[in-house]
Amino acid sequence: MSTIQKQEVFSLPTCIQIRSSVSFITLTVSLAVFTDIFLYGVVIPVIPFALTSRIGLEETEVQTWLSVLLAVYGAAMFCASPICGWATDHVRSRRTFLLIGLVALGAATSLLLVARSLALIIVARALQGISAAVAWVAGPALLADSVDPDQIGYFMGFMGDAMGLAILAAPAIGGVVFERYVAAI
């Protein structure tokens, strides 16, 4: 047997330095928060018209079902947040957990866009609430893990900026979506 031992060569994942940087993580978490708030702000003005044109609800029922859909989102987020908090503390990778939440948010929003029944719209809103809970719990936890404790407030400020920007931009974009949606009917 040869005395020469095989040397194993480990290669680092692609772009590991960029993906591990505080700037990239801050940007990712801020985009997660922006996406959730933005989608919420764009979807809400359009739902009443989707309920009448797609689902066929009477005008007198729209306000009731809009309230139900808002409550379903909030209840799903309320119920899922503690579970997501527990999972965030026990998963191997908070980054992966956050990514799964963002993909789920996209899938839930896509489901909402194609839904043609009230039941499917309710399911989509519940899934949006659950996936938003992942973003709102795993995102700040990942950020807190990634930055120096003396700078956590500074980096959380960027997350706050993303939230504010989404609150500012969503009504304008929601208005454009509404205008095009109504024009398409």
N, C-alpha and C positions, 0 to 999 in steps of 0.2 A: 504494500500500500504506500502511496506517495505521502510524503510529509508536507507537501504543499496543500494548504487548505484553500478551499474555494472562498473567494471574497464575494459577499453579496453586495450588490450595488442597489441602493435605494434611490429612486428618483422622487423628487418633490412634485406635488401636484402642480398643474398649470397655474401660473399667476398667483401662487400662494402668498407672496409678499403683498401684492395689491389687495387680494381678498381678505387678508388678515389685518390690513391697516385700519386704524381707528377712523380715518376719513371715509373709507369704503363702507365700513360697518355703520357709521353714522348716516351716510347717504342712504343705505339700504333700509335702515329702520325708519328714517324720515320719509322715504318713499312709501313704505308700508302704511304708515299713519296717513300720509297724504291720500293714498289710494282709497283707503277705507272711508275717510271723511268725504272725499271728492265723489265717490260712487254714491254715497248716501245722499249728498246734495244734488246730484244730477238725476237720480232715480225718482226721488219723491215728487217733483213737479210733473213727471210724465206718467206716473202710475194711475192717477185718476182717469186719464184718457185711455190708457191701455185697458182699464177695467170696463169702460163702456164700449170701446171699439172691438177689442179682442175677445173679451169674456161675455159681453152682452149684458152687463149689469144695467139696471135702471139708474138714472141720475140720482134718485132719492136714496139709493143704496151705497153710492160711491163713498160718501164721507164715513159711513160705518166701516166699510171694508178697508179704507185707507187707514183708519185708526187701528183696525185689527192687524194690518200688515206692519204698521209701525210698532205695535205692541209685540208682535211675534219676533221681530228683529231684536228688540230690547230684552225680551224674556229669554231668547236663545243666548244672547250675549251674557246676560246676568247668570244664567245657569251654567254656561260653559266656562266662564272666567275662572272660577276656583279649580275646576278640573284642569284647565289649561295651565294654571299656576302650578299645580301639583306636577303635571306632565313636564312642564318647563324645567322644574327642578330635578326631574328624574330621567330625562332623555339624555342620550349620549351627546347630541349636538343641538344646541339651541338654534344654530343657523339653519340646519335642516328642518327643524320644527317650524321656524318662521317661514321658510320657503314653502313648506307644505301648506301652511295657512294661507299664504298669498296665492298659490295655485288653486286652492279650494275657494278662495274669494272670487277669483276669476271664473272658475267653473260655476259657482252659484250665481254670479251675475249673468253669465251666458245662459244659464237655465232660465233666469228671470226674463231675459230678452226673447227667448223662444217659447215661453209658456203660453199655452192657449186655454188653460183651465185655472179656475180659482185655487184648486187644491195644489196644483203645481207652483203657482205663484207663492202660496203660503210656504211650501217646502223650500223654495228658493230663498225667501226672506229668512227663514230659520237657518238655512245653511250659511247665508251671508252673516248672520249674527254670530254663529259658532266660529266661522273663519275669522271674523273681526276680533273675536276674543283672543284667538291665537296671536294675531298681529299686535294687539294692545298689551298682551302679557309677555309673550316671548321677545318682542322687539325691545322694550325698555330693559328687560333682564339681560339680553345679549349686549346691549349698549353699556349697561352697568358693569358687566364682566370685562368689557373691552377697554374701558378708559380708566385713567388714573382717578382714584376716589376724590382727589382734590379738584378735578375738572368735570365731575359728573354733571353739575349744574350747567356748565358751559355747553356741553354736548347735548344735554336734554333740551337746551334752548333751541337747537336746530330742529329737534323733533316738534317743539312748539311752533316754530316758524312754518314747518310743513303743514301743521294743522291749520294755522291761520291762513296760509296761502290757499289751501283747499276750501276753506270756508268762503274766501273771497272769490275764487275762480268758479266754484261749482254752480252758483246761481246763473252766472253768465252763460256757461256752457249748457246748463240745464235749459235755459231759455232758448238757445239755438236748437237743441235737441227737440224741445217741445214744439217749436215753430216748424221744424222739418217734419216732425211726426204728425202734427195736425194737417200740414200741407199734403202729406202722403195719403191721408184718409179720404 
